[in-house]
Amino acid sequence: MSDQEQKNTFTRFSAFRIASLAILIAVTTIFTYLIRIPTAPTRGYLNLGDVAVFFTAITFGPFSALIAGGLGTALADIISGYAQWAPITFFAHGIQGFIVGLIIFAHRKNADNLRIGIVRLVLAFLGATIIMAGTYFVTGGFMYGFGAAATEIPGNILQNVAGVLIGYPLALAVRKAYPPVLTYKW
């Protein structure tokens, strides 16, 4: 392959990656913004953004989930009037997606398989839950008191349960319906 062909391939691949990430960020924002259930103690809200975070991590890998999970949920916070939470949300959901992706893709050859081992899925869920719920607990504790922040832990766990229970089958369905997606790991 000539240098020019390599450059053209890299440019096309880069443009495709940017477009794909933009779509994943938009989907994550919509999932986070569309259904919001307010929580009283810390004035936060429960949402379905974790479905998009888990889907992205399982389908596209840790770096895509870091970017889409972090930016998508932070944008939803900004447009829904929770801008004070956007940096924390960016961190919590970005790292959450990164951890899920790392655990799922720990053994690359097995990650290409349509069936991801239940042990890796449970570990990914636990890692994601600890990162996300822990970040919100500590931040909410400093902002509103640790008693108020503790009341939101069950809701944050529930968000992660929804994320894995809906995001995983969705990722499997996309992988099965469109096998080339297996080559789009970033």
C-alpha positions in Angstrom: 0.0 0.0 0.0 1.4 3.4 -1.0 1.8 6.3 1.4 -1.1 8.1 -0.3 -3.4 5.1 0.0 -2.5 4.8 3.7 -3.2 8.5 4.2 -6.6 8.2 2.5 -7.5 5.1 4.6 -6.5 6.9 7.8 -8.5 10.0 6.8 -11.6 8.0 6.0 -11.2 6.0 9.2 -10.7 9.1 11.3 -13.8 10.8 9.7 -15.8 7.7 10.3 -14.6 7.5 13.9 -15.5 11.2 14.6 -19.0 10.7 13.0 -19.6 7.6 15.0 -18.6 9.2 18.3 -20.8 12.2 17.5 -23.7 9.9 17.0 -22.9 8.0 20.2 -22.7 11.2 22.2 -26.0 12.3 20.8 -27.7 9.0 21.6 -26.2 9.1 25.2 -27.5 12.7 25.6 -31.0 11.7 24.4 -31.1 8.6 26.7 -30.0 10.7 29.6 -32.3 13.7 28.9 -35.5 12.0 27.6 -36.6 10.3 30.8 -35.6 12.1 34.0 -36.9 11.1 37.4 -36.1 13.9 39.9 -34.6 12.9 43.3 -35.3 15.3 46.2 -32.3 15.1 48.5 -29.6 16.2 46.1 -31.8 17.7 43.4 -30.4 15.2 40.9 -32.3 12.8 38.6 -32.5 9.2 37.6 -32.3 8.5 33.8 -31.5 5.9 31.2 -28.1 7.2 30.2 -26.4 4.2 31.6 -28.1 2.1 28.9 -26.2 4.1 26.2 -22.9 4.0 28.3 -23.1 0.2 28.6 -24.1 -0.3 25.0 -21.2 1.9 23.8 -18.7 0.2 26.1 -19.7 -3.3 25.1 -20.0 -2.6 21.4 -17.2 0.0 20.7 -14.8 -0.4 23.6 -13.4 1.7 26.5 -12.3 4.9 24.7 -15.5 5.3 22.8 -17.5 4.8 26.1 -15.2 7.3 27.9 -15.9 10.0 25.3 -19.6 9.2 24.6 -20.5 8.4 28.2 -18.8 11.4 29.6 -19.8 14.0 27.0 -23.3 12.7 26.4 -24.4 12.7 30.0 -22.7 16.0 30.8 -24.4 17.6 27.8 -27.8 16.3 29.1 -27.0 17.9 32.5 -26.2 21.2 30.8 -29.3 21.3 28.7 -31.6 20.2 31.5 -30.5 22.8 34.0 -28.0 20.8 36.0 -24.9 22.5 34.8 -23.3 22.4 38.2 -23.2 18.6 37.9 -21.8 18.4 34.4 -18.1 18.1 35.3 -18.9 15.4 37.9 -21.2 13.6 35.5 -18.5 13.8 32.8 -16.1 12.1 35.1 -18.6 9.6 36.7 -20.0 8.3 33.4 -16.9 8.6 31.3 -14.9 6.5 33.8 -17.8 4.2 34.2 -17.9 3.5 30.5 -14.1 3.2 30.3 -14.1 0.6 33.1 -16.9 -1.4 31.5 -15.1 -1.4 28.2 -11.8 -2.4 29.7 -13.3 -5.3 31.5 -15.4 -6.5 28.5 -12.4 -6.2 26.2 -9.8 -7.6 28.6 -9.2 -10.6 26.3 -9.6 -9.2 22.8 -10.2 -12.5 21.0 -13.1 -13.4 23.4 -14.7 -9.9 23.1 -15.3 -10.5 19.4 -17.5 -13.4 20.3 -21.2 -12.5 20.5 -21.5 -14.0 24.0 -19.6 -12.1 26.6 -18.9 -14.2 29.7 -21.2 -13.6 32.6 -18.3 -13.2 35.0 -16.9 -10.3 32.9 -20.4 -8.8 32.6 -20.9 -8.9 36.4 -17.4 -7.5 37.0 -18.1 -4.7 34.5 -21.4 -4.0 36.3 -19.8 -3.9 39.7 -16.9 -1.7 38.5 -19.3 0.7 36.8 -21.6 0.9 39.8 -18.7 1.6 42.3 -17.3 4.3 40.1 -20.6 6.0 39.2 -22.4 5.7 42.5 -19.3 6.4 44.5 -18.5 9.5 42.6 -22.0 10.9 43.0 -22.1 9.8 46.7 -18.8 11.7 47.5 -19.7 14.7 45.5 -23.3 14.8 46.8 -22.0 14.4 50.3 -19.8 17.5 50.1 -22.6 19.5 48.4 -25.7 18.4 50.4 -24.4 16.2 53.2 -23.6 12.5 53.3 -27.0 11.5 54.6 -28.8 13.1 51.6 -26.2 11.6 49.2 -26.7 8.1 50.7 -30.4 8.2 49.8 -29.4 8.3 46.1 -27.2 5.2 46.1 -30.1 2.8 45.4 -31.2 4.9 42.5 -27.7 4.9 41.0 -27.5 1.2 41.4 -30.8 0.8 39.7 -29.5 3.0 36.8 -26.6 0.6 36.4 -28.9 -2.4 36.5 -31.0 -0.9 33.7 -27.7 -0.1 31.9 -26.5 -3.7 31.9 -30.0 -5.3 31.4 -30.9 -3.2 28.4 -27.4 -2.2 27.1 -26.0 -5.7 26.9 -28.9 -7.3 24.8 -28.9 -4.2 22.6 -25.2 -4.6 22.0 -25.7 -8.3 21.2 -28.5 -7.5 18.8 -26.4 -4.9 17.0 -23.4 -7.2 16.8 -25.5 -10.0 15.4 -27.4 -7.8 12.9 -24.3 -5.9 11.7 -21.2 -8.1 12.2 -18.8 -5.4 10.8 -19.4 -3.4 14.0 -16.9 -5.9 15.7 -14.1 -4.1 13.8 -15.1 -0.7 15.2 -13.4 -0.9 18.6 -11.7 2.2 19.8 
